[in-house]
Amino acid sequence: MQGKLNIINSTLSELRTSVFSSGSAIITKGGLITVSDTPPGVQPETFGAMCATVMGAAEVAVGEFKVPSPEQVIVQSKDGILVIVSIDEKYSLAVMIKRRVDEKSFLEILTKISQAGAKLKGVF
């Protein structure tokens, strides 16, 4: 178990430097935090619950069109980007990037977050 926890923590730490993440978490589909790397002032429980709600709402919305559940959900604001990637049926990876980026950097960030999700899939 300790080996798995090390992989999870190192993956979240890598995201902090590789995609300039200001916080990330592994959350259950029900919104419970499994592991988080969030700064002081961020309530991981609230972050996890709301990310699960966003992903759940997206699943219901696309389900109306009879398409599979989303692999990722992206929320952009003036000063940041929230990316939620499905790891498997039970878990998601949520990553907050607290800055705007150009289109090329955005695609690189999405690729790195997707790769992190794939890496974590092998852990769960």
C-alpha positions, 0 to 999 in steps of 0.5 A: 500500500505504501508503494501505491501511496508514493506513486499517487503523491509523486504524480500529484507533486509532478503535476504541480511543476509540470502543469503549474497546478495550484492544487489537485486531488484524487476523488471518488465519484461520490466526492470523497477525497482519497489524496489531495495536494491543495494549498492552505485555505482550500478545503479539500472536502469542498473541492472534492465534493464540487468536482464530483458534482461537476463530473456527475452533472456532465455524465447526466447531460451527455447521457441524454444524448446516449453517449458514454460518460465523459473522460474529462471535464474542463472548466475555464475561468478568467484566471484559471482552468479546472480539469477533471479526468476520469481515472476509472469507474470509481475515481477522478483526478481533479487539477486546478491551474490558477492561470490562463495559458495559450492554446498550445500550452493548454493542449500540452497541459491536457496531455500531461493531466491525461497521462497522469490519469492513465498512470494512476489508473494502474494504481487503483 
